Amino acid sequence: MARSNRSRGRAARAREEHPELDVERLTAGWRRTETRGGREWNVQPVTEAQAVKAYLCPGCGLEVAPGVAHLVTWRADGVLGDAADLAARRHWHTHCWRIGTR
């Protein structure tokens, strides 16, 4: 077999240093806007790794435990401004938000 004359230095090391992209991890944190009950809501997914505190789900009244993937929601069209809307954000179980329990 013929020997290649190319240097395997920098290019080979560059491939080894960069891990493969995890598309699920990249898309998990994307915020979106949804309309519910005539109001617009910002919806931000939280992954299991990002969920480090316990919260009370306003949909079912049960705890969203640390390590459980869930959603954070806040008004996108509030009259008091973005800072007030962000301060009033709530953590929902993904299922509770999907079924629209309010």
ABEGO torsion letter per residue (X at the ends): XBBBABBABAAAAAAAABBBBBAAAAAAABBBBBBBGGBBBBBBBBBAAABABBBBBAAAGBBBBBGBBBBBBBBAABAAEAAAAAAABBBBBAAAAAAGBX
